[in-house]
Amino acid sequence: MALQIKYKDSEGPNERLKIIERQVIANISRLKDSESEGIIIPDELITELGNFAYRNAINVEYTIHEFKKEKLGVVCQRCLKAHLMNKAQKIGLSGEVLAYLDIQIPGMIGHEGYYLDEGNVKHSS
């Protein structure tokens, strides 16, 4: 199945954030808002979310208006979530924080117990 991106008639790819940027910004915003709910997410974990997305972005090429080819960076949300949960466990965050992360980062954790990081298969905890 090919990636299909739909734009409003008035917008094009250069007028919006790339999918990876929107996805990461949304995730980071949700995590930074955690303090208002009494949950503290360390800056180290928030930084790692962006780093993971950057190093695992896959460039997808697509055509708009039959003429112009564009490139778009995407990252697997399931792999991102698995990596973030592993990192959170390694730095010793509480079960309460892990539950909060699970709710705040959309999607399932990894792929049947695994995820990719820079082409390496890793086990998700």
N, C-alpha and C positions, 0 to 999 in steps of 0.2 A: 504494500500500500504506500503510495507516494505521500509525502508531506504536503498538505494543502494549507495555504495561509490566505485568509479572506480579509480584505481591507474594506473599509467604508469607501464610497466613491471619492471622497475628498482627501483621503490619506494614502500615502505610499510608504514604502519601507524606510526611506530616509527620514520620515517625519515621526517615527516612533522608536522606542527603545527596542533593541533586539530581545528575542525571547529570553535568552540566558540572563540578560541584565534585569529584565522585569521580574523574572523568577527569583533571582538572588536578592534583589532589592525587597521584594515582598516578604521573603523568608526572613531577612535581616530585620525588617521593620517589625514583624510579628515577635521576634525574639527580643528586640530592644524594648518593646512594650511590656515585657514580662514583669518588670519591676513594679508596675502599677498593680499587679496581681500578687505581689509578695514573693515572686520567683526571681532569683538572681542568675542570669546567664553570663558566665565569664566572657570577657572580650576575646580571650584566646579561642573560644569556641565559635564566636561570631566571625572572627577573622578566618578561621579554618573553613567555614562554610564558603566564603568567597574564594579562598585559595583552591579548594577542591573543584568548584565550578570552573574556575579559570583553567586549571591544568587538565580538566577532563572534557572541555568543550569540544563538540564535534561540529565541524563546519558543514552546513547543508547549502547546496546551491539551488536556486529556484528562479523562475522567469516570471516577470510581470509585464503585462501589456504586450506580450509576444516579442518584445525587443530587448529588454534590459535584464541581464542576469544579475542577481544579487546573492550575497552570501550571508548566512545567518548562523550564529553560534547557539547550539542547544546542549543541554546537559540532562542526563537521566535523573529525574527527581527521586526515583527509588534508590539509585546508587548513592545519591547525595544524602538522602535520609539515613541510609545504612551507615555511611561513613561518619556522619554527625553523631549518631547514636553510639557507635563504637568509641569515638573520641570522647564523648561525654562520660562513658563508663570508665575509660582509661584515666581520666582526670579525677575520677571519684565523685561525680555528681550524684546527688541523692535520687532515690526512686521517684520522689515527687517531681524532681526536675526532669527526669527521663520521661515520665508520663506526660508532663507538660510539652516536651519536645515532640513526642509522638503525636499529640493532638495538633500542635501548631504547624508542623511541617506536613503538608498534605501527602497522601499516598501511602503505599505499602513500604515496608522496610526491605530493601534489596530484592533479590530474585532467588527464591527458594534457598535462602540462607547464605547467599553470596552477592558480591558486588564488584564492579571494576573500579580500579584507581590507577590511572596512567597505564592502562593495558594489563595490569596485574589483577588476577582474580584473588579477592580477599573474602574471608569468612565473616559474615555479620553475626554479632553476638546476640 
